[in-house]
Amino acid sequence: NLNQIGRVYTMVDFSWADDVYFGPDNLKTETQESYALVNFHLGWMNADDSIEVEAFVKNLTDKEYFTHGIDPNPNDSTQVAYTWGMPRTWGLQAKYSF
């Protein structure tokens, strides 16, 4: 009986970010075009839900995107500084509840 060994689950989540300007002046050099992120989870829980093991992949498609950008000199756009979003990451986590 499969219920005696627990259950397996999968989850896919999707997030969308529309075009964004990082500064109050809406400079084209301080913008990020719209993008989507997809995350995937595969896990197992034992029959009494006390043990859970999950593998995950975040940013499954390895989308490159910025979370922040600043143009300190709008007259010289060669000095724009951006903060990159997280690349594809993966891992394994386990939980024990008592």
PyMOL commands that place a pseudoatom at each C-alpha (Angstrom):
pseudoatom trace, name=CA, resn=ASN, resi=1, chain=A, elem=C, hetatm=0, pos=[0.000, 0.000, 0.000]
pseudoatom trace, name=CA, resn=LEU, resi=2, chain=A, elem=C, hetatm=0, pos=[1.511, 3.311, -1.079]
pseudoatom trace, name=CA, resn=ASN, resi=3, chain=A, elem=C, hetatm=0, pos=[-0.104, 5.202, 1.802]
pseudoatom trace, name=CA, resn=GLN, resi=4, chain=A, elem=C, hetatm=0, pos=[2.126, 3.315, 4.242]
pseudoatom trace, name=CA, resn=ILE, resi=5, chain=A, elem=C, hetatm=0, pos=[5.347, 4.678, 2.730]
pseudoatom trace, name=CA, resn=GLY, resi=6, chain=A, elem=C, hetatm=0, pos=[4.087, 8.228, 2.298]
pseudoatom trace, name=CA, resn=ARG, resi=7, chain=A, elem=C, hetatm=0, pos=[3.452, 10.347, -0.734]
pseudoatom trace, name=CA, resn=VAL, resi=8, chain=A, elem=C, hetatm=0, pos=[5.391, 12.013, -3.516]
pseudoatom trace, name=CA, resn=TYR, resi=9, chain=A, elem=C, hetatm=0, pos=[4.545, 15.506, -4.705]
pseudoatom trace, name=CA, resn=THR, resi=10, chain=A, elem=C, hetatm=0, pos=[5.658, 17.910, -7.411]
pseudoatom trace, name=CA, resn=MET, resi=11, chain=A, elem=C, hetatm=0, pos=[5.173, 21.635, -7.620]
pseudoatom trace, name=CA, resn=VAL, resi=12, chain=A, elem=C, hetatm=0, pos=[5.920, 24.154, -10.317]
pseudoatom trace, name=CA, resn=ASP, resi=13, chain=A, elem=C, hetatm=0, pos=[5.576, 27.851, -9.614]
pseudoatom trace, name=CA, resn=PHE, resi=14, chain=A, elem=C, hetatm=0, pos=[5.810, 30.723, -12.033]
pseudoatom trace, name=CA, resn=SER, resi=15, chain=A, elem=C, hetatm=0, pos=[6.361, 34.426, -11.435]
pseudoatom trace, name=CA, resn=TRP, resi=16, chain=A, elem=C, hetatm=0, pos=[6.214, 37.310, -13.857]
pseudoatom trace, name=CA, resn=ALA, resi=17, chain=A, elem=C, hetatm=0, pos=[7.816, 40.739, -13.524]
pseudoatom trace, name=CA, resn=ASP, resi=18, chain=A, elem=C, hetatm=0, pos=[6.750, 43.433, -15.956]
pseudoatom trace, name=CA, resn=ASP, resi=19, chain=A, elem=C, hetatm=0, pos=[9.057, 46.188, -17.234]
pseudoatom trace, name=CA, resn=VAL, resi=20, chain=A, elem=C, hetatm=0, pos=[10.427, 48.195, -14.326]
pseudoatom trace, name=CA, resn=TYR, resi=21, chain=A, elem=C, hetatm=0, pos=[12.403, 51.412, -13.953]
pseudoatom trace, name=CA, resn=PHE, resi=22, chain=A, elem=C, hetatm=0, pos=[14.765, 51.347, -10.967]
pseudoatom trace, name=CA, resn=GLY, resi=23, chain=A, elem=C, hetatm=0, pos=[15.053, 55.137, -10.554]
pseudoatom trace, name=CA, resn=PRO, resi=24, chain=A, elem=C, hetatm=0, pos=[12.573, 57.989, -10.139]
pseudoatom trace, name=CA, resn=ASP, resi=25, chain=A, elem=C, hetatm=0, pos=[13.532, 59.574, -13.478]
pseudoatom trace, name=CA, resn=ASN, resi=26, chain=A, elem=C, hetatm=0, pos=[12.545, 56.530, -15.586]
pseudoatom trace, name=CA, resn=LEU, resi=27, chain=A, elem=C, hetatm=0, pos=[15.885, 56.461, -17.386]
pseudoatom trace, name=CA, resn=LYS, resi=28, chain=A, elem=C, hetatm=0, pos=[16.132, 53.824, -20.104]
pseudoatom trace, name=CA, resn=THR, resi=29, chain=A, elem=C, hetatm=0, pos=[19.554, 52.843, -18.697]
pseudoatom trace, name=CA, resn=GLU, resi=30, chain=A, elem=C, hetatm=0, pos=[17.951, 52.033, -15.300]
pseudoatom trace, name=CA, resn=THR, resi=31, chain=A, elem=C, hetatm=0, pos=[15.371, 49.557, -16.519]
pseudoatom trace, name=CA, resn=GLN, resi=32, chain=A, elem=C, hetatm=0, pos=[14.697, 45.831, -16.647]
pseudoatom trace, name=CA, resn=GLU, resi=33, chain=A, elem=C, hetatm=0, pos=[12.494, 44.395, -19.368]
pseudoatom trace, name=CA, resn=SER, resi=34, chain=A, elem=C, hetatm=0, pos=[9.769, 41.964, -18.345]
pseudoatom trace, name=CA, resn=TYR, resi=35, chain=A, elem=C, hetatm=0, pos=[10.803, 38.420, -17.485]
pseudoatom trace, name=CA, resn=ALA, resi=36, chain=A, elem=C, hetatm=0, pos=[9.434, 35.186, -16.049]
pseudoatom trace, name=CA, resn=LEU, resi=37, chain=A, elem=C, hetatm=0, pos=[10.931, 32.811, -13.507]
pseudoatom trace, name=CA, resn=VAL, resi=38, chain=A, elem=C, hetatm=0, pos=[10.024, 29.131, -13.096]
pseudoatom trace, name=CA, resn=ASN, resi=39, chain=A, elem=C, hetatm=0, pos=[10.807, 27.006, -10.031]
pseudoatom trace, name=CA, resn=PHE, resi=40, chain=A, elem=C, hetatm=0, pos=[10.384, 23.227, -9.686]
pseudoatom trace, name=CA, resn=HIS, resi=41, chain=A, elem=C, hetatm=0, pos=[10.066, 21.065, -6.562]
pseudoatom trace, name=CA, resn=LEU, resi=42, chain=A, elem=C, hetatm=0, pos=[9.944, 17.283, -6.161]
pseudoatom trace, name=CA, resn=GLY, resi=43, chain=A, elem=C, hetatm=0, pos=[9.432, 15.872, -2.707]
pseudoatom trace, name=CA, resn=TRP, resi=44, chain=A, elem=C, hetatm=0, pos=[8.437, 12.977, -0.496]
pseudoatom trace, name=CA, resn=MET, resi=45, chain=A, elem=C, hetatm=0, pos=[6.626, 12.950, 2.857]
pseudoatom trace, name=CA, resn=ASN, resi=46, chain=A, elem=C, hetatm=0, pos=[6.293, 9.904, 5.052]
pseudoatom trace, name=CA, resn=ALA, resi=47, chain=A, elem=C, hetatm=0, pos=[2.866, 8.600, 6.082]
pseudoatom trace, name=CA, resn=ASP, resi=48, chain=A, elem=C, hetatm=0, pos=[2.567, 10.680, 9.293]
pseudoatom trace, name=CA, resn=ASP, resi=49, chain=A, elem=C, hetatm=0, pos=[4.068, 13.845, 7.732]
pseudoatom trace, name=CA, resn=SER, resi=50, chain=A, elem=C, hetatm=0, pos=[6.935, 13.919, 10.221]
pseudoatom trace, name=CA, resn=ILE, resi=51, chain=A, elem=C, hetatm=0, pos=[9.684, 13.559, 7.593]
pseudoatom trace, name=CA, resn=GLU, resi=52, chain=A, elem=C, hetatm=0, pos=[9.905, 15.478, 4.350]
pseudoatom trace, name=CA, resn=VAL, resi=53, chain=A, elem=C, hetatm=0, pos=[12.671, 15.431, 1.741]
pseudoatom trace, name=CA, resn=GLU, resi=54, chain=A, elem=C, hetatm=0, pos=[12.572, 17.796, -1.216]
pseudoatom trace, name=CA, resn=ALA, resi=55, chain=A, elem=C, hetatm=0, pos=[14.765, 18.511, -4.228]
pseudoatom trace, name=CA, resn=PHE, resi=56, chain=A, elem=C, hetatm=0, pos=[14.320, 21.867, -5.895]
pseudoatom trace, name=CA, resn=VAL, resi=57, chain=A, elem=C, hetatm=0, pos=[15.509, 23.975, -8.807]
pseudoatom trace, name=CA, resn=LYS, resi=58, chain=A, elem=C, hetatm=0, pos=[15.018, 27.734, -8.699]
pseudoatom trace, name=CA, resn=ASN, resi=59, chain=A, elem=C, hetatm=0, pos=[15.152, 29.776, -11.917]
pseudoatom trace, name=CA, resn=LEU, resi=60, chain=A, elem=C, hetatm=0, pos=[14.817, 26.570, -13.907]
pseudoatom trace, name=CA, resn=THR, resi=61, chain=A, elem=C, hetatm=0, pos=[15.416, 28.267, -17.267]
pseudoatom trace, name=CA, resn=ASP, resi=62, chain=A, elem=C, hetatm=0, pos=[18.495, 30.131, -15.944]
pseudoatom trace, name=CA, resn=LYS, resi=63, chain=A, elem=C, hetatm=0, pos=[16.995, 33.488, -16.930]
pseudoatom trace, name=CA, resn=GLU, resi=64, chain=A, elem=C, hetatm=0, pos=[19.399, 36.432, -16.645]
pseudoatom trace, name=CA, resn=TYR, resi=65, chain=A, elem=C, hetatm=0, pos=[17.762, 39.493, -15.070]
pseudoatom trace, name=CA, resn=PHE, resi=66, chain=A, elem=C, hetatm=0, pos=[18.528, 42.500, -12.884]
pseudoatom trace, name=CA, resn=THR, resi=67, chain=A, elem=C, hetatm=0, pos=[17.038, 43.282, -9.480]
pseudoatom trace, name=CA, resn=HIS, resi=68, chain=A, elem=C, hetatm=0, pos=[18.419, 46.829, -9.302]
pseudoatom trace, name=CA, resn=GLY, resi=69, chain=A, elem=C, hetatm=0, pos=[20.207, 49.323, -11.524]
pseudoatom trace, name=CA, resn=ILE, resi=70, chain=A, elem=C, hetatm=0, pos=[21.642, 52.785, -11.026]
pseudoatom trace, name=CA, resn=ASP, resi=71, chain=A, elem=C, hetatm=0, pos=[23.050, 55.251, -13.521]
pseudoatom trace, name=CA, resn=PRO, resi=72, chain=A, elem=C, hetatm=0, pos=[25.099, 57.751, -11.477]
pseudoatom trace, name=CA, resn=ASN, resi=73, chain=A, elem=C, hetatm=0, pos=[25.733, 59.935, -14.522]
pseudoatom trace, name=CA, resn=PRO, resi=74, chain=A, elem=C, hetatm=0, pos=[22.835, 59.897, -17.019]
pseudoatom trace, name=CA, resn=ASN, resi=75, chain=A, elem=C, hetatm=0, pos=[24.962, 61.896, -19.479]
pseudoatom trace, name=CA, resn=ASP, resi=76, chain=A, elem=C, hetatm=0, pos=[27.503, 59.025, -19.685]
pseudoatom trace, name=CA, resn=SER, resi=77, chain=A, elem=C, hetatm=0, pos=[25.662, 55.685, -19.715]
pseudoatom trace, name=CA, resn=THR, resi=78, chain=A, elem=C, hetatm=0, pos=[28.881, 53.653, -19.679]
pseudoatom trace, name=CA, resn=GLN, resi=79, chain=A, elem=C, hetatm=0, pos=[28.912, 53.610, -15.857]
pseudoatom trace, name=CA, resn=VAL, resi=80, chain=A, elem=C, hetatm=0, pos=[25.566, 51.916, -15.130]
pseudoatom trace, name=CA, resn=ALA, resi=81, chain=A, elem=C, hetatm=0, pos=[25.742, 49.523, -12.174]
pseudoatom trace, name=CA, resn=TYR, resi=82, chain=A, elem=C, hetatm=0, pos=[23.334, 46.573, -12.039]
pseudoatom trace, name=CA, resn=THR, resi=83, chain=A, elem=C, hetatm=0, pos=[22.640, 43.915, -9.446]
pseudoatom trace, name=CA, resn=TRP, resi=84, chain=A, elem=C, hetatm=0, pos=[22.070, 40.529, -11.065]
pseudoatom trace, name=CA, resn=GLY, resi=85, chain=A, elem=C, hetatm=0, pos=[19.221, 38.246, -10.000]
pseudoatom trace, name=CA, resn=MET, resi=86, chain=A, elem=C, hetatm=0, pos=[19.993, 34.732, -8.818]
pseudoatom trace, name=CA, resn=PRO, resi=87, chain=A, elem=C, hetatm=0, pos=[21.021, 32.278, -11.556]
pseudoatom trace, name=CA, resn=ARG, resi=88, chain=A, elem=C, hetatm=0, pos=[19.710, 28.715, -11.672]
pseudoatom trace, name=CA, resn=THR, resi=89, chain=A, elem=C, hetatm=0, pos=[20.236, 27.140, -8.266]
pseudoatom trace, name=CA, resn=TRP, resi=90, chain=A, elem=C, hetatm=0, pos=[19.360, 23.695, -7.029]
pseudoatom trace, name=CA, resn=GLY, resi=91, chain=A, elem=C, hetatm=0, pos=[19.401, 21.910, -3.740]
pseudoatom trace, name=CA, resn=LEU, resi=92, chain=A, elem=C, hetatm=0, pos=[18.021, 19.321, -1.397]
pseudoatom trace, name=CA, resn=GLN, resi=93, chain=A, elem=C, hetatm=0, pos=[16.315, 19.997, 1.889]
pseudoatom trace, name=CA, resn=ALA, resi=94, chain=A, elem=C, hetatm=0, pos=[14.989, 17.755, 4.632]
pseudoatom trace, name=CA, resn=LYS, resi=95, chain=A, elem=C, hetatm=0, pos=[12.621, 18.476, 7.494]
pseudoatom trace, name=CA, resn=TYR, resi=96, chain=A, elem=C, hetatm=0, pos=[11.719, 16.549, 10.594]
pseudoatom trace, name=CA, resn=SER, resi=97, chain=A, elem=C, hetatm=0, pos=[8.667, 17.538, 12.626]
pseudoatom trace, name=CA, resn=PHE, resi=98, chain=A, elem=C, hetatm=0, pos=[8.010, 16.282, 16.132]
for i in range(1, 98): cmd.bond("trace and resi %d" % i, "trace and resi %d" % (i + 1))
show_as sticks, trace
zoom trace
